[in-house]
Amino acid sequence: MYKIRPMTADDYQAVVALMKQTPGVSLREADSRESTSRYLERNPGLSFVAEIGDRLGACVMSGHDGRRGYLQHLVVLPEYRRRGIATALVERCLAELESLGILKCHIDVFKTNAQASAYWESRGWRLRTDINRYSFVRTGAENA
Ligand SMILES: CC(C)(COP(=O)(O)OP(=O)(O)OC[C@H]1O[C@@H](n2cnc3c(N)ncnc32)[C@H](O)[C@@H]1OP(=O)(O)O)[C@@H](O)C(=O)NCCC(=O)NCCS
């Protein structure tokens, strides 16, 4: 059995450890302890972890800009996959976002991450081919 609870800043180290050991998930300067605390403060109650026994076995982060929701860092440890944990975590995010009036959410997935793409498509998420995402980085912040 697993228990889902809101992620707190104290979970930072365990969540980063989870992401570091997961191919397909990238860690940036935006994932520093300070940035993560800021994100959690700006988006209270919208990021979750799953405790499995005494381990932190899965996580997801989400937030919104007042208009759309954004999910990131959905990771489940390999030994706990295909038990519905990711789906339960995502549902918690979507339900909380819906309660705030946010009904449409996005997630970025590396094109090389076929497993993640298969997951999102199986859950009814639609691959966007009608938009190009452009990003701009201020000089000196290339790993932002
Ligand atoms: C993608 C990931 C989060 C899915 O976690 P999970 O807990 O295994 O997912 P669930 O158990 O909720 O899966 C529910 C359904 O999604 C689909 N699904 C899940 N993983 C899948 C995969 N690897 N390939 C195809 N379909 C998949 C299945 O339909 C599954 O139902 P089923 O087990 O009854 O067949 C997990 O594989 C993971 O952590 N991957 C590495 C990190 C990553 O790439 N994260 C996404 C970044 S955008």
The ligand as an ORCA input file, in Angstrom:
! r2SCAN-3c Opt
* xyz 0 1
  C       5.592      7.206    -16.496
  C       5.462      6.722    -15.053
  C       5.385      7.928    -14.117
  C       4.193      5.874    -14.906
  O       4.067      5.483    -13.535
  P       3.173      4.238    -13.084
  O       2.889      4.401    -11.628
  O       3.800      2.979    -13.510
  O       1.848      4.453    -13.925
  P       0.412      3.804    -13.610
  O       0.575      2.544    -12.844
  O      -0.466      4.850    -13.013
  O      -0.064      3.471    -15.085
  C      -1.416      3.518    -15.429
  C      -1.571      3.097    -16.871
  O      -0.752      3.914    -17.715
  C      -0.229      3.105    -18.789
  N       1.233      2.987    -18.658
  C       1.994      3.181    -17.569
  N       3.296      2.992    -17.830
  C       3.356      2.685    -19.142
  C       4.412      2.366    -20.014
  N       5.702      2.325    -19.583
  N       4.134      2.081    -21.308
  C       2.836      2.090    -21.743
  N       1.780      2.380    -20.953
  C       2.035      2.674    -19.675
  C      -0.892      1.742    -18.664
  O      -2.105      1.793    -19.379
  C      -1.165      1.688    -17.177
  O      -2.226      0.820    -16.853
  P      -1.920     -0.747    -16.673
  O      -0.760     -0.864    -15.705
  O      -3.199     -1.270    -16.119
  O      -1.563     -1.273    -18.019
  C       6.687      5.843    -14.647
  O       6.884      4.865    -15.641
  C       7.959      6.612    -14.445
  O       8.267      7.080    -13.337
  N       8.763      6.755    -15.517
  C      10.040      7.455    -15.430
  C       9.881      8.939    -15.174
  C       9.194      9.644    -16.308
  O       9.532      9.457    -17.460
  N       8.225     10.476    -15.920
  C       7.446     11.237    -16.846
  C       8.089     12.538    -17.100
  S       7.032     13.530    -18.125
*
